[in-house]
Every structure is written in structure tokens, then in C-alpha cells.
Amino acid sequence: MGDLDGRTFLITGANTGIGLETARALAGRGARLFLAVRSEERGRQAIEEIATQTGNRNLELLSLDLGDLDSVRRCAETFLATGAPLHVLINNAGLAGAHGMTASGFEIAFGTNHVGPFLLTALLLDRLRLSAPARIVNVASVAHYNASGIDWNAVRRRTRSFTGMREYSVSKLANVLHAQELGRRLDGTGVTACALHPGTIASDIWRRVPWPLRPLMTRRMKSPREGARTSVYCATAPELAGETGGYYVDCRPQAPAASATLTLAGELWRRSSEWTAAGG
Ligand SMILES: NC(=O)c1ccc[n+]([C@@H]2O[C@H](COP(=O)([O-])OP(=O)(O)OC[C@H]3O[C@@H](n4cnc5c(N)ncnc54)[C@H](OP(=O)(O)O)[C@@H]3O)[C@@H](O)[C@H]2O)c1
């Protein structure tokens, strides 16, 4: 029993890094958790580890590949069929430094980090509304400050920058814009939304950085456990009830990039709805 007893959370990418630590922290407080992951094996290992450590057996696995919109639809259907309420959706899963396109035809960072989560959120919105008070938490990044806007052609073709970081920054700007627009559209429904930067964290996100650069880079970074703090805060802090559309760093609100404008958020919403046929 804990203070989150009776509350249901769905966390994407909960098998490793910040997502795993977020799941562990919430499970330790008695929450019911759905872990949406792309590898069933790694997901089961995470569940076993969390259950053993916290004693919480209210943990369920959902299969999800955010780069494949059919997989996103199946994941949402499977969750909705359980009949469970949804109090908090944490759009945590993401990748950086990859090159290519998703199965659904988007630049790989944009498709995985924004388009998939946009559709998942849209498909779960009615359940969130029914479960209100409810929250949507987008794990964005300070990297969004590096994006001055969104090139609508670039998000439909292969990654072009050498490091992939230009495309990653755009995808994280999209996470911030998505939370802002959700905040406006869900005003008065009891469902709030926010975006956050977890800190610079020594997680698997650096998996594409070649050795020996990787250990040198990650040595001074914070742990995934520290990285989960702001996610857990945004997902559970009572003082955030009624707060919506904000961007948080170190459990405090912070102004997002100047490029996160109302107009761009509206345009991203319109295009994302068209791409995913999610309505809205
Ligand atoms: N680490 C940092 O310094 C940092 C800084 C700012 C923001 N962030 C953000 O924090 C979030 C969590 O990242 P992390 O640092 O914890 O990285 P991580 O350790 O690499 O974890 C990322 C998670 O996302 C999952 N994922 C990747 N592609 C997916 C897909 N197509 N479908 C479903 N799941 C997918 C991964 O699954 P697999 O294990 O199967 O690959 C993994 O569970 C990301 O959104 C990232 O952008 C991280």
C-alpha cells in the first residue's frame, strides 16, 4: 500500500533508463502500472526486477513499437480492452543519434519521439478524460532549445545530419509543442499535460556513441534514478493539479524555447492528426 494505491499509469519505454526508474519509483508507491515496451523479453525482465524489489505485482506488459503506427494502435486497443482507468500517461520512450526512417515513413527521431506518441495519446484521450483528474507527461529535452522550428519536408525523409542531433532537437521541440496544445485543447476536462527535461542522464540513450567516447561522456552524468525525479514529480505532485501546458526542469517550471509558439503548436497538431488519421 502506498499513496498511489488505486492510480493507474502507462509508461512507454519502461524497460531501461529513465522509464525503468520512473516505473520503479511509482511501483514503490503502490501504483498500478502498464509498461509499454518494444521488446517483450526486456519488458518481462523489468517487471520481474521491479516486482521483486517493491513487492508490487500490479504490473502489466504492453507491446509497443512507436515507429510503427499499427503497433501503436494495437497497443492502445490492448490497453483499452482491459477496461482499466488511466490516470497518468507518461510518454517517455525515445531515441537519439539514430539515422533512417520509421516503418510508418517519418524521419526516425521525429517518427519515434513525436508521431507515435501523438497517436498513442490521441487513442487514449477518452480513457484519460473518463479517469480525470488525469495527466499526460511528455519527456522532452533541453535539446528542444536548439530547434528554431520544424521543417515539414525534413520530417518525412531520412535523417540527414551527421550526429542525428538536429533531428532529435526537432522531435523534442515537438514534445513540448504537443504538451502545450494538449493543455489548451483539454482545458476544463480535468486532464492536464506537461513536458519536461529529465537532466543529462547516463542511460542507454547514448548507445550509438562509439566506445571509448561513451564511457568518457557518461561518467559525469546523473544516474537514471535522478533522471526519473522530474517525471515522477510531474506525474504525481499534488501542487500540479490544475497546472497545464508547462515545461519543467529539476521539478520546477521553466520557460520553453521561443520557437515553441502557439501557431507552431497548432500547425503541428493539425499535421500530426492528418498523418495519423487521429482526428482532433
Ligand atoms: N538521457 C538523457 O540525458 C536525456 C536527456 C533529455 C531527454 N531524455 C529523454 O528521456 C527519455 C528516456 O530516455 P533514456 O535516457 O531513458 O534512454 P534509454 O535508456 O535509451 O531508454 C529509451 C527507451 O525508449 C524505448 N524506445 C526506443 N525506441 C522505441 C520505439 N520505437 N518503440 C518503443 N520504445 C522505444 C527504448 O526501448 P529499447 O530498450 O527496446 O531500445 C527504451 O526503453 C527519452 O524521451 C529521451 O529523449 C533523455
The ligand as an SDF file (V2000), in Angstrom:
LIG
                    3D

 48 52  0  0  0  0  0  0  0  0999 V2000
   19.3870   10.5030  -21.0740 N   0  0  0  0  0  0  0  0  0  0  0  0
   19.3680   11.8120  -21.2190 C   0  0  0  0  0  0  0  0  0  0  0  0
   20.3690   12.5100  -20.9510 O   0  0  0  0  0  0  0  0  0  0  0  0
   18.1260   12.5010  -21.7010 C   0  0  0  0  0  0  0  0  0  0  0  0
   18.1240   13.9010  -21.7600 C   0  0  0  0  0  0  0  0  0  0  0  0
   16.9830   14.5570  -22.2080 C   0  0  0  0  0  0  0  0  0  0  0  0
   15.8600   13.8230  -22.5530 C   0  0  0  0  0  0  0  0  0  0  0  0
   15.8780   12.4580  -22.4860 N   0  0  0  0  0  0  0  0  0  0  0  0
   14.6560   11.7380  -22.8760 C   0  0  0  0  0  0  0  0  0  0  0  0
   14.3360   10.7850  -21.8960 O   0  0  0  0  0  0  0  0  0  0  0  0
   13.5380    9.7550  -22.4740 C   0  0  0  0  0  0  0  0  0  0  0  0
   14.0370    8.3990  -21.9720 C   0  0  0  0  0  0  0  0  0  0  0  0
   15.3470    8.2130  -22.4760 O   0  0  0  0  0  0  0  0  0  0  0  0
   16.5130    7.4570  -21.6900 P   0  0  0  0  0  0  0  0  0  0  0  0
   17.5890    8.4440  -21.4940 O   0  0  0  0  0  0  0  0  0  0  0  0
   15.9700    6.7030  -20.5540 O   0  0  0  0  0  0  0  0  0  0  0  0
   17.0030    6.4770  -22.8780 O   0  0  0  0  0  0  0  0  0  0  0  0
   17.0910    4.8780  -22.9640 P   0  0  0  0  0  0  0  0  0  0  0  0
   17.7740    4.3460  -21.7570 O   0  0  0  0  0  0  0  0  0  0  0  0
   17.7070    4.6220  -24.3060 O   0  0  0  0  0  0  0  0  0  0  0  0
   15.5720    4.4240  -22.9540 O   0  0  0  0  0  0  0  0  0  0  0  0
   14.7440    4.7390  -24.0380 C   0  0  0  0  0  0  0  0  0  0  0  0
   13.5430    3.8200  -24.0290 C   0  0  0  0  0  0  0  0  0  0  0  0
   12.7550    4.1180  -25.1990 O   0  0  0  0  0  0  0  0  0  0  0  0
   12.4960    2.8860  -25.8620 C   0  0  0  0  0  0  0  0  0  0  0  0
   12.2850    3.0390  -27.2910 N   0  0  0  0  0  0  0  0  0  0  0  0
   13.1540    3.4960  -28.2270 C   0  0  0  0  0  0  0  0  0  0  0  0
   12.6130    3.3970  -29.4380 N   0  0  0  0  0  0  0  0  0  0  0  0
   11.3670    2.8620  -29.2740 C   0  0  0  0  0  0  0  0  0  0  0  0
   10.3260    2.5010  -30.1520 C   0  0  0  0  0  0  0  0  0  0  0  0
   10.4410    2.6160  -31.4860 N   0  0  0  0  0  0  0  0  0  0  0  0
    9.1870    1.9910  -29.6400 N   0  0  0  0  0  0  0  0  0  0  0  0
    9.0460    1.8240  -28.3170 C   0  0  0  0  0  0  0  0  0  0  0  0
   10.0000    2.1210  -27.4230 N   0  0  0  0  0  0  0  0  0  0  0  0
   11.1630    2.6370  -27.9050 C   0  0  0  0  0  0  0  0  0  0  0  0
   13.7250    2.0340  -25.5810 C   0  0  0  0  0  0  0  0  0  0  0  0
   13.4380    0.6640  -25.8460 O   0  0  0  0  0  0  0  0  0  0  0  0
   14.6450   -0.3700  -26.1820 P   0  0  0  0  0  0  0  0  0  0  0  0
   15.3760   -0.5960  -24.8970 O   0  0  0  0  0  0  0  0  0  0  0  0
   13.9250   -1.5510  -26.7060 O   0  0  0  0  0  0  0  0  0  0  0  0
   15.5010    0.3060  -27.2150 O   0  0  0  0  0  0  0  0  0  0  0  0
   13.9150    2.3450  -24.1200 C   0  0  0  0  0  0  0  0  0  0  0  0
   13.0050    1.6050  -23.3400 O   0  0  0  0  0  0  0  0  0  0  0  0
   13.6450    9.9340  -23.9920 C   0  0  0  0  0  0  0  0  0  0  0  0
   12.4650   10.5040  -24.4760 O   0  0  0  0  0  0  0  0  0  0  0  0
   14.8000   10.9120  -24.1540 C   0  0  0  0  0  0  0  0  0  0  0  0
   14.6740   11.7080  -25.3060 O   0  0  0  0  0  0  0  0  0  0  0  0
   16.9890   11.7820  -22.0650 C   0  0  0  0  0  0  0  0  0  0  0  0
  1  2  1  0
  2  3  2  0
  2  4  1  0
  4  5  1  0
  4 48  2  0
  5  6  2  0
  6  7  1  0
  7  8  2  0
  8  9  1  0
  8 48  1  0
  9 10  1  0
  9 46  1  0
 10 11  1  0
 11 12  1  0
 11 44  1  0
 12 13  1  0
 13 14  1  0
 14 15  2  0
 14 16  1  0
 14 17  1  0
 17 18  1  0
 18 19  2  0
 18 20  1  0
 18 21  1  0
 21 22  1  0
 22 23  1  0
 23 24  1  0
 23 42  1  0
 24 25  1  0
 25 26  1  0
 25 36  1  0
 26 27  1  0
 26 35  1  0
 27 28  2  0
 28 29  1  0
 29 30  1  0
 29 35  2  0
 30 31  1  0
 30 32  2  0
 32 33  1  0
 33 34  2  0
 34 35  1  0
 36 37  1  0
 36 42  1  0
 37 38  1  0
 38 39  2  0
 38 40  1  0
 38 41  1  0
 42 43  1  0
 44 45  1  0
 44 46  1  0
 46 47  1  0
M  CHG  2   8   1  16  -1
M  END
$$$$
